[in-house]
Amino acid sequence: MKTFDGDNEKIEKVLVTAFREHEKSSVDGLTDKVWQQNVMSSIRKIGLHKTEKEFTVLLGQFFWRLAPVACILIIIMTYFMYNFGFSVEYELSEAFLNQPAEYNLLQTFIL
Amino acid sequence: MHNDLKSLAADEQDDIDIVQRVLDGEVNAFEVLLVKYRNHVVKILNRHLPYSHIEETAHDVFIRAYKSLATFKQQGGFKQWLSTIAVRTCYDFWRKQYRSREFPISSLTESHQEWLESVMSDTSEQEYRDKARQKEAKEILDYALESLSPEDRMVVKLVYLEGYTGKEAAGLLGWSTSNVKIRSFRSKKKLKKIISGLMRD
């Protein structure tokens, strides 16, 4: 059977009406006293509500707040590494070779 | 009108007070919210789930609500917050079903074909209503929705069948408004294709 847009629209219209008619159907009595008691019993089993937020919740809250800060730090570090190079090992080896007897890591940073 | 708004605000404040009591350790106070909103939750579930799963899922909705009570922000009120949990629980239900394919896709019979043909020949508003009340209408709608992914199904139900705006649907599902708009456009196209495919050649 060949269908046209008008036919589709008619069917859609009836299906939407069917959905709304179904919506009105009664669901009373599904959640009775026994159901209510079961829910409350499950809740009591869970126990007291934790007022401290769980790690995952905290992570979710702070992740996006800290993301811009992390991005800025990465940009700054990239800038410094690009301009000055990343030669810590070389600097340390040089300091050690020049003063092998009295080598002190702290001096490398102070001097 | 003014009094309605006043009572609504007072009602929301009552809910907030109860939530605070529960968070302070008075677990039994949650029962007040349970009794107050169980019908509201069941109505939402009735729009999205098969009848046989409503009771169990309503139970899950309240357990989820209780567990997430600490994250409840007062904007929009408790009822709205609980609605988002109910809708997202329905979405999770269909995702689970879709993965496990627990529900076999139903097939249509001769009577469904006849129903479709008769709808196309009907013209009056009363005839549309009568056709919509027939069980074939609901079965064809379920068949079409079963063919959609859980995401498309939720969007079709919320936007086209329930009449929510893209923004409201996005709020209920926890998606961005643009995502809902794009998906609703695509899912409607898919639904049209499914319905066209139901007609006999």
Contacts between the chains, C-beta under 8 A, distances in Angstrom:
chain1	res1	chain2	res2	distance
A	1	B	117	7.3
A	1	B	199	4.9
A	1	B	200	5.1
A	1	B	201	6.7
A	3	B	120	7.6
A	3	B	196	5.6
A	3	B	199	4.9
A	7	B	120	4.7
A	7	B	199	7.7
A	8	B	192	5.9
A	8	B	195	6.0
A	8	B	196	6.3
A	10	B	119	5.7
A	10	B	120	5.9
A	10	B	122	7.3
A	10	B	128	7.6
A	11	B	116	6.5
A	11	B	119	5.5
A	11	B	120	7.2
A	11	B	195	5.6
A	12	B	192	7.7
A	12	B	195	7.0
A	13	B	128	6.3
A	14	B	119	5.3
A	14	B	128	5.3
A	14	B	131	5.1
A	14	B	132	5.0
A	14	B	137	6.0
A	15	B	132	7.6
A	15	B	137	6.3
A	15	B	140	6.7
A	15	B	141	4.8
A	15	B	144	7.5
A	15	B	195	7.9
A	16	B	160	7.1
A	16	B	161	6.0
A	17	B	128	6.2
A	17	B	129	6.3
A	17	B	132	3.7
A	17	B	137	7.8
A	18	B	132	4.1
A	18	B	133	7.5
A	18	B	137	3.5
A	18	B	138	5.4
A	18	B	141	5.7
A	19	B	47	7.8
A	19	B	138	7.9
A	19	B	141	6.1
A	19	B	157	7.9
A	19	B	161	4.5
A	20	B	161	7.6
A	21	B	132	5.5
A	21	B	133	5.8
A	22	B	46	7.9
A	22	B	138	5.7
A	23	B	43	7.8
A	23	B	46	6.9
A	23	B	47	5.7
A	25	B	46	7.2
A	27	B	42	5.0
A	27	B	43	6.9
A	27	B	46	4.9
A	27	B	51	7.7
A	27	B	54	6.5
A	28	B	39	7.8
A	30	B	42	5.6
A	30	B	54	5.7
A	30	B	55	5.3
A	30	B	58	7.3
A	31	B	38	4.4
A	31	B	39	7.3
A	31	B	42	5.7
A	31	B	55	6.9
A	31	B	58	5.8
A	35	B	38	8.0
A	35	B	55	6.3
A	35	B	58	7.5
A	35	B	59	7.1
A	36	B	31	7.3
A	36	B	34	6.2
A	36	B	35	6.8
A	36	B	38	7.2
A	38	B	59	6.6
A	39	B	34	6.0
A	39	B	59	5.5
A	39	B	62	5.1
A	39	B	63	7.2
A	40	B	28	7.5
A	40	B	30	7.3
A	40	B	31	5.5
A	40	B	34	6.9
A	42	B	59	7.1
A	42	B	63	5.7
A	43	B	27	6.3
A	43	B	30	5.9
A	43	B	62	7.4
A	43	B	63	6.8
A	43	B	66	5.2
A	44	B	27	6.0
A	46	B	63	7.4
A	46	B	66	6.6
A	46	B	67	6.8
A	47	B	27	7.5
A	48	B	25	5.3
A	48	B	27	6.5
A	49	B	22	6.0
A	49	B	23	5.3
A	49	B	25	7.1
A	49	B	27	7.3
A	49	B	66	7.5
A	49	B	69	6.0
A	49	B	70	6.7
A	50	B	70	7.0
A	51	B	23	6.1
A	51	B	70	6.7
A	53	B	70	6.0
A	53	B	71	7.8
A	57	B	70	7.5
A	57	B	71	6.5
